[in-house]
Amino acid sequence: MKNTIPIKNSRDFSRVYKRGIFYSGKYIVLYIIPNGLNINRLGVTASRKAGKSVKRNRIKRLIKENYRLLEDSIKKGYDLIFVARNADRLPDFYDIKKEMLYLLRRHNLLNEEMNNC
């Protein structure tokens, strides 16, 4: 990911959770807050409620890969945190992609050319 750096500090996660806005979908929740930089910062989490470690890591990998593919069409200057929700079944790649597009459109974070698709 060329224009994105990871969020690693718990202080940064807490700031986004407390001050940011969020929308939730069936599989993931997106928290967002402007960061005043010309890059995006990304955090991906999954609680123990989402399943055992294999399932949690699989969901996090799917979210990161979908973000990587959509990175060029996302507006810059935001802290984004994707939280995996507890689901009965493990979502596949296209379920996550559809949900991410939905959440990014709700936050109005997609560039104009992607927003019309």
Secondary structure, DSSP 4 states (H G I P E B T S, - for coil): --SEEE---HHHHHHHHHHSEEEE-SSEEEEEEE-SSSSEEEEEEE-GGG-SHHHHHHHHHHHHHHHHHHGGGBPSSEEEEEEEPP-SS---HHHHHHHHHHHHHHTT-B-HHHHT-
